């Protein structure tokens, strides 16, 4: 499950997660849980200065994980970089 998919349809993905864990999930439970899912993620990485070397190190580590292939610093490095 990708984070973006959870945000787009929280009840459906929470229900799938509960089934995966072998748990029953009542509709009111799913609705209550979906109600606390932030629809717009907080990008805490913007609160820190990132050196170009650190950005590249994170990118390199992500390349080793197929499930992270679509993630990247989407904005200009200048927004995060302290060089």
C-alpha positions, 0 to 999 in steps of 0.5 A: 500500500502506497501512502498516496493510495491510503490518503485517496481512499482511507476506509478501503485501504484500512479495511484491506489492512485489517483483513491482512492482519486477520481482524474484522473491521466494522464500518463505524470503526473504519469511518472513525479511523479514516477520520484521523487520516491527514489528507495532505501529508506533512513534509517534515523534510522541508524543515531541515537543511539537506546537503547535496551529499545527503540528498544523494545518499538518500536517493542512492538508498531508495534506488535499492528498494523497488517500492521506493522507486517512485519517490524523490525530492520533487522540488529543486534541490535548492529548496532543501540544500545547504550545500 
